Amino acid sequence: MKFTVRDRIFDIGDDFWVEDEDGERVFHVDGKALRLRETFELHDPEGNELAVIRKKLLSIRDTMRIERGGETVATVRKRLFDPIVDKLVVELAEGPEWEITGDFFDKEYTVNDDDGPVAHISRTWFRLRDTYAVDVDTHRDDPGGDPTLVISVAVCVDALTDGSEEGEEG
C-alpha cells in the first residue's frame, strides 16, 4: 500500500499528515518543538498515539528510537563509516534487522530485510519537493507489513539524514 507524506515547510514543530492511496488521512506526525531532543509522535486521525520517535541524546552514531506503549520496538541508526554506500540499520525488538540504502537526500531509498523489500520510499512520483511516497508491503505478516512501524522508520530517516547536524557544535 502506498502512503503519501506531505511535509509542511513553514510549520513550527514539523507537523504533517500521511495519506493513503485514496487520499484519506491515516497518520498525523506531530513534531514536538522546543524539546531538548528531537521528538515526533505518530497519531491516528482521531488523535490516538500510535508511536513516539525520539533521537537519542548521547551516542557514537546518530540514533532514533521508536516506542509503542513506552517500550522500544525499533532503533534506527547510521552505520559506522562505509566508504561504498551510506546505510542505516533498523534493529527491531522482535525480528530480523532491516537495512536502508539509497539516496537519502533525494528521498529515493529502500528498506530491506532477509525476506526482501519492506518498503520503497520515493519522491520521483511527485513534482512538489516536499512530497514523497512510502510504498509498504502490507501483505507481509511480520513487522515489515506494519504501516505504523514503516512510516515511523521513514520519519527517522528524514530526521537522521536532513543534512543539518542539530545539537552539534563545531
PASEBA-1860 file (N, C-alpha, C; in nm, 3 decimals):
! residues 170
1> MKFTVRDR> 0.085/-0.117/0.000/0.000/0.000/0.000/0.089/0.123/0.000 ~ 0.053/0.220/-0.081/0.131/0.342/-0.093/0.072/0.452/-0.006 ~ 0.160/0.517/0.070/0.123/0.629/0.156/0.193/0.753/0.105 ~ 0.127/0.867/0.114/0.184/0.993/0.070/0.215/1.079/0.191 ~ 0.338/1.128/0.196/0.383/1.214/0.306/0.402/1.353/0.248 ~ 0.335/1.451/0.308/0.347/1.591/0.266/0.404/1.672/0.381 ~ 0.531/1.705/0.371/0.594/1.787/0.474/0.541/1.929/0.466 ~ 0.524/1.990/0.583/0.489/2.132/0.587/0.618/2.209/0.608
9> IFDIGDDF> 0.644/2.300/0.520/0.773/2.369/0.520/0.782/2.475/0.629 ~ 0.678/2.555/0.650/0.687/2.667/0.743/0.610/2.642/0.871 ~ 0.597/2.520/0.913/0.519/2.486/1.030/0.612/2.467/1.151 ~ 0.582/2.532/1.260/0.661/2.514/1.381/0.635/2.373/1.433 ~ 0.739/2.299/1.459/0.725/2.166/1.514/0.719/2.056/1.410 ~ 0.727/2.087/1.281/0.731/1.986/1.176/0.613/1.890/1.181 ~ 0.492/1.941/1.188/0.372/1.856/1.183/0.336/1.830/1.038 ~ 0.289/1.709/1.009/0.242/1.678/0.875/0.150/1.557/0.878
17> WVEDEDGE> 0.072/1.543/0.771/-0.021/1.432/0.756/0.034/1.330/0.659 ~ -0.002/1.204/0.680/0.029/1.095/0.589/-0.106/1.043/0.539 ~ -0.120/1.037/0.406/-0.245/0.993/0.346/-0.226/0.857/0.278 ~ -0.336/0.782/0.267/-0.330/0.655/0.195/-0.353/0.679/0.046 ~ -0.362/0.569/-0.031/-0.377/0.579/-0.176/-0.506/0.648/-0.218 ~ -0.605/0.648/-0.131/-0.733/0.711/-0.161/-0.739/0.857/-0.117 ~ -0.628/0.910/-0.065/-0.624/1.048/-0.020/-0.680/1.069/0.119 ~ -0.707/0.960/0.191/-0.758/0.969/0.328/-0.642/0.989/0.425
25> RVFHVDGK> -0.659/1.078/0.520/-0.556/1.099/0.622/-0.556/0.980/0.718 ~ -0.440/0.913/0.729/-0.432/0.795/0.814/-0.337/0.812/0.933 ~ -0.238/0.901/0.920/-0.143/0.926/1.029/-0.117/1.076/1.036 ~ -0.103/1.126/1.159/-0.059/1.264/1.181/0.074/1.255/1.254 ~ 0.177/1.317/1.197/0.308/1.320/1.260/0.321/1.456/1.327 ~ 0.334/1.452/1.459/0.342/1.572/1.540/0.486/1.590/1.586 ~ 0.557/1.683/1.521/0.694/1.714/1.561/0.692/1.807/1.681 ~ 0.750/1.763/1.789/0.747/1.840/1.912/0.857/1.946/1.911
33> ALRLRETF> 0.816/2.072/1.903/0.910/2.183/1.900/0.960/2.213/2.042 ~ 1.074/2.274/2.046/1.133/2.323/2.172/1.159/2.212/2.273 ~ 1.197/2.096/2.226/1.237/1.986/2.314/1.388/1.974/2.313 ~ 1.443/1.921/2.420/1.588/1.903/2.430/1.639/1.810/2.320 ~ 1.560/1.706/2.289/1.599/1.616/2.181/1.484/1.607/2.082 ~ 1.519/1.580/1.957/1.420/1.572/1.851/1.318/1.463/1.883 ~ 1.190/1.499/1.882/1.083/1.406/1.917/0.965/1.423/1.822 ~ 0.909/1.311/1.781/0.789/1.309/1.698/0.690/1.212/1.761
41> ELHDPEGN> 0.561/1.242/1.745/0.457/1.148/1.786/0.374/1.116/1.663 ~ 0.344/0.989/1.645/0.261/0.944/1.535/0.123/0.912/1.591 ~ 0.021/0.979/1.536/-0.117/0.963/1.584/-0.205/0.914/1.471 ~ -0.317/0.849/1.507/-0.419/0.817/1.408/-0.505/0.942/1.388 ~ -0.597/0.944/1.292/-0.678/1.064/1.267/-0.761/1.110/1.388 ~ -0.792/1.019/1.479/-0.869/1.056/1.598/-0.782/1.113/1.710 ~ -0.650/1.115/1.688/-0.559/1.171/1.788/-0.499/1.070/1.883 ~ -0.524/0.941/1.863/-0.466/0.837/1.949/-0.319/0.818/1.915
49> ELAVIRKK> -0.234/0.816/2.016/-0.092/0.799/1.996/-0.062/0.655/1.953 ~ 0.010/0.641/1.841/0.048/0.509/1.790/0.194/0.479/1.815 ~ 0.278/0.582/1.810/0.422/0.563/1.831/0.485/0.696/1.871 ~ 0.596/0.686/1.945/0.677/0.802/1.980/0.816/0.777/1.924 ~ 0.870/0.876/1.857/1.001/0.865/1.792/1.092/0.968/1.856 ~ 1.204/0.921/1.913/1.295/1.012/1.984/1.438/0.992/1.939 ~ 1.508/1.103/1.922/1.650/1.096/1.892/1.726/1.074/2.022 ~ 1.817/0.981/2.021/1.897/0.952/2.139/1.998/1.066/2.157
57> LLSIRDTM> 2.009/1.114/2.281/2.094/1.230/2.308/2.242/1.201/2.292 ~ 2.291/1.102/2.360/2.434/1.073/2.358/2.459/0.936/2.297 ~ 2.518/0.937/2.178/2.553/0.810/2.114/2.665/0.835/2.015 ~ 2.743/0.732/1.987/2.853/0.743/1.891/2.797/0.769/1.752 ~ 2.689/0.699/1.718/2.624/0.716/1.588/2.488/0.781/1.612 ~ 2.443/0.863/1.516/2.309/0.920/1.527/2.209/0.806/1.539 ~ 2.121/0.815/1.638/2.028/0.706/1.668/1.892/0.763/1.705 ~ 1.786/0.695/1.658/1.650/0.729/1.698/1.580/0.601/1.741
65> RIERGGET> 1.492/0.617/1.840/1.416/0.502/1.891/1.268/0.522/1.861 ~ 1.204/0.412/1.825/1.059/0.411/1.803/0.999/0.333/1.918 ~ 0.906/0.398/1.989/0.844/0.336/2.106/0.694/0.323/2.087 ~ 0.642/0.215/2.142/0.497/0.193/2.149/0.465/0.152/2.291 ~ 0.373/0.223/2.352/0.335/0.190/2.489/0.452/0.197/2.585 ~ 0.547/0.287/2.559/0.663/0.302/2.647/0.775/0.202/2.623 ~ 0.755/0.106/2.535/0.857/0.005/2.504/0.921/0.034/2.368 ~ 1.054/0.021/2.360/1.123/0.040/2.233/1.096/-0.080/2.142
73> VATVRKRL> 1.040/-0.051/2.023/1.012/-0.158/1.926/1.115/-0.160/1.814 ~ 1.184/-0.047/1.794/1.286/-0.042/1.690/1.383/0.071/1.720 ~ 1.507/0.052/1.677/1.611/0.152/1.686/1.669/0.172/1.548 ~ 1.672/0.297/1.501/1.726/0.329/1.369/1.855/0.406/1.391 ~ 1.962/0.359/1.326/2.091/0.427/1.342/2.172/0.423/1.214 ~ 2.259/0.523/1.206/2.352/0.525/1.094/2.458/0.419/1.119 ~ 2.500/0.355/1.010/2.611/0.260/1.019/2.739/0.339/1.043 ~ 2.835/0.273/1.106/2.966/0.335/1.115/3.018/0.352/0.973
81> FDPIVDKL> 3.116/0.432/0.954/3.165/0.472/0.822/3.170/0.355/0.724 ~ 3.109/0.376/0.609/3.112/0.280/0.499/3.150/0.358/0.374 ~ 3.270/0.335/0.319/3.316/0.416/0.205/3.239/0.391/0.076 ~ 3.163/0.284/0.068/3.095/0.249/-0.056/2.955/0.308/-0.064 ~ 2.876/0.291/0.040/2.738/0.336/0.035/2.692/0.382/0.173 ~ 2.609/0.486/0.176/2.552/0.533/0.301/2.439/0.440/0.340 ~ 2.440/0.389/0.462/2.339/0.295/0.507/2.288/0.333/0.645 ~ 2.166/0.294/0.669/2.112/0.298/0.803/2.062/0.158/0.833
89> VVELAEGP> 2.054/0.126/0.961/2.001/-0.004/1.001/1.887/0.017/1.099 ~ 1.794/-0.076/1.095/1.683/-0.078/1.188/1.695/-0.207/1.269 ~ 1.718/-0.191/1.397/1.724/-0.306/1.486/1.587/-0.319/1.552 ~ 1.517/-0.427/1.520/1.384/-0.450/1.575/1.393/-0.523/1.708 ~ 1.303/-0.492/1.798/1.298/-0.563/1.926/1.263/-0.710/1.901 ~ 1.177/-0.732/1.801/1.139/-0.868/1.763/1.148/-0.881/1.613 ~ 1.240/-0.962/1.565/1.253/-0.982/1.421/1.392/-0.950/1.373 ~ 1.414/-0.974/1.242/1.546/-0.952/1.185/1.576/-0.804/1.167
97> EWEITGDF> 1.701/-0.771/1.149/1.746/-0.636/1.125/1.707/-0.594/0.984 ~ 1.670/-0.466/0.967/1.643/-0.411/0.834/1.761/-0.325/0.793 ~ 1.784/-0.318/0.663/1.890/-0.232/0.609/1.825/-0.130/0.516 ~ 1.868/-0.004/0.530/1.813/0.104/0.449/1.926/0.160/0.364 ~ 1.909/0.155/0.232/2.011/0.205/0.140/1.947/0.288/0.030 ~ 2.025/0.379/-0.024/1.978/0.460/-0.135/2.023/0.604/-0.120 ~ 1.952/0.692/-0.187/1.981/0.835/-0.187/1.888/0.902/-0.087 ~ 1.938/0.928/0.032/1.855/0.985/0.138/1.820/1.131/0.111
105> FDKEYTVN> 1.913/1.206/0.052/1.889/1.347/0.025/1.771/1.366/-0.071 ~ 1.766/1.286/-0.175/1.658/1.296/-0.274/1.540/1.204/-0.243 ~ 1.542/1.141/-0.127/1.433/1.052/-0.083/1.405/0.943/-0.186 ~ 1.509/0.869/-0.220/1.499/0.753/-0.308/1.575/0.639/-0.241 ~ 1.507/0.565/-0.156/1.575/0.458/-0.086/1.481/0.341/-0.060 ~ 1.542/0.228/-0.023/1.464/0.108/0.005/1.498/0.057/0.144 ~ 1.401/-0.012/0.202/1.416/-0.078/0.331/1.402/-0.227/0.302 ~ 1.504/-0.305/0.339/1.505/-0.448/0.310/1.542/-0.527/0.434
113> DDDGPVAH> 1.499/-0.652/0.436/1.547/-0.748/0.535/1.581/-0.877/0.462 ~ 1.607/-0.983/0.534/1.645/-1.110/0.472/1.536/-1.167/0.381 ~ 1.410/-1.128/0.403/1.299/-1.179/0.322/1.268/-1.090/0.202 ~ 1.343/-0.982/0.182/1.322/-0.896/0.067/1.278/-0.756/0.106 ~ 1.213/-0.686/0.013/1.175/-0.547/0.037/1.068/-0.533/0.145 ~ 1.090/-0.436/0.232/0.991/-0.397/0.333/0.915/-0.276/0.279 ~ 0.989/-0.180/0.222/0.927/-0.059/0.169/1.020/0.009/0.070 ~ 0.959/0.089/-0.016/1.034/0.173/-0.109/0.985/0.316/-0.087
121> ISRTWFRL> 1.078/0.407/-0.067/1.044/0.547/-0.045/1.092/0.624/-0.167 ~ 1.003/0.704/-0.226/1.038/0.773/-0.349/0.971/0.909/-0.360 ~ 1.046/1.003/-0.410/0.995/1.136/-0.437/0.965/1.152/-0.587 ~ 1.010/1.059/-0.670/1.001/1.075/-0.815/0.857/1.078/-0.866 ~ 0.763/1.028/-0.791/0.624/1.027/-0.835/0.558/1.164/-0.821 ~ 0.627/1.260/-0.761/0.566/1.389/-0.730/0.650/1.504/-0.783 ~ 0.583/1.611/-0.820/0.652/1.731/-0.866/0.694/1.819/-0.749 ~ 0.615/1.818/-0.644/0.647/1.902/-0.528/0.762/1.841/-0.449
129> RDTYAVDV> 0.860/1.921/-0.413/0.978/1.871/-0.343/0.948/1.829/-0.199 ~ 0.837/1.874/-0.144/0.806/1.841/-0.006/0.710/1.722/0.005 ~ 0.696/1.645/-0.102/0.605/1.530/-0.102/0.680/1.406/-0.148 ~ 0.656/1.295/-0.079/0.714/1.168/-0.122/0.621/1.055/-0.082 ~ 0.646/0.939/-0.141/0.561/0.823/-0.115/0.638/0.716/-0.039 ~ 0.566/0.646/0.047/0.621/0.531/0.118/0.535/0.412/0.077 ~ 0.594/0.324/-0.001/0.523/0.207/-0.052/0.555/0.090/0.041 ~ 0.456/0.051/0.123/0.474/-0.052/0.226/0.419/-0.185/0.175
137> DTHRDDPG> 0.495/-0.292/0.193/0.447/-0.425/0.157/0.355/-0.475/0.268 ~ 0.230/-0.432/0.265/0.134/-0.466/0.371/0.087/-0.611/0.364 ~ 0.134/-0.686/0.265/0.097/-0.827/0.255/0.184/-0.915/0.345 ~ 0.290/-0.856/0.399/0.376/-0.932/0.491/0.305/-0.950/0.624 ~ 0.331/-1.061/0.690/0.269/-1.086/0.821/0.370/-1.074/0.935 ~ 0.477/-0.998/0.910/0.578/-0.972/1.011/0.585/-0.820/1.031 ~ 0.678/-0.770/1.111/0.684/-0.624/1.132/0.698/-0.543/1.003 ~ 0.753/-0.601/0.898/0.767/-0.531/0.771/0.635/-0.495/0.706
145> GDPTLVIS> 0.526/-0.559/0.746/0.394/-0.529/0.692/0.315/-0.431/0.776 ~ 0.377/-0.374/0.878/0.311/-0.282/0.971/0.332/-0.137/0.925 ~ 0.230/-0.074/0.865/0.248/0.063/0.815/0.291/0.162/0.923 ~ 0.240/0.148/1.044/0.279/0.240/1.151/0.429/0.235/1.176 ~ 0.485/0.115/1.182/0.628/0.098/1.205/0.708/0.150/1.087 ~ 0.667/0.118/0.966/0.742/0.160/0.847/0.738/0.312/0.830 ~ 0.622/0.374/0.851/0.614/0.521/0.844/0.702/0.582/0.952 ~ 0.704/0.524/1.071/0.791/0.573/1.178/0.937/0.564/1.138
153> VAVCVDAL> 0.976/0.457/1.071/1.114/0.443/1.022/1.145/0.552/0.919 ~ 1.050/0.581/0.829/1.071/0.687/0.730/1.090/0.823/0.798 ~ 1.016/0.849/0.905/1.033/0.973/0.981/1.174/0.977/1.041 ~ 1.220/0.865/1.094/1.356/0.858/1.149/1.460/0.887/1.042 ~ 1.444/0.828/0.924/1.539/0.850/0.815/1.544/0.998/0.780 ~ 1.428/1.063/0.770/1.425/1.207/0.743/1.502/1.284/0.849 ~ 1.478/1.253/0.974/1.542/1.325/1.084/1.693/1.299/1.090 ~ 1.734/1.177/1.060/1.876/1.143/1.069/1.958/1.187/0.947
161> TDGSEEGE> 1.891/1.216/0.836/1.963/1.248/0.713/1.925/1.383/0.656 ~ 1.874/1.472/0.739/1.826/1.601/0.689/1.937/1.698/0.651 ~ 2.063/1.660/0.671/2.176/1.744/0.631/2.221/1.842/0.735 ~ 2.139/1.867/0.835/2.181/1.957/0.941/2.221/1.875/1.062 ~ 2.320/1.920/1.130/2.368/1.849/1.249/2.320/1.923/1.372 ~ 2.188/1.914/1.399/2.130/1.984/1.512/2.193/1.937/1.642 ~ 2.217/2.032/1.727/2.267/1.997/1.859/2.417/1.978/1.865 ~ 2.485/1.978/1.748/2.630/1.961/1.749/2.695/2.097/1.732
169> EG> 2.801/2.117/1.803/2.874/2.241/1.793/3.004/2.217/1.719 ~ 3.046/2.313/1.636/3.165/2.294/1.555/3.284/2.362/1.605
END
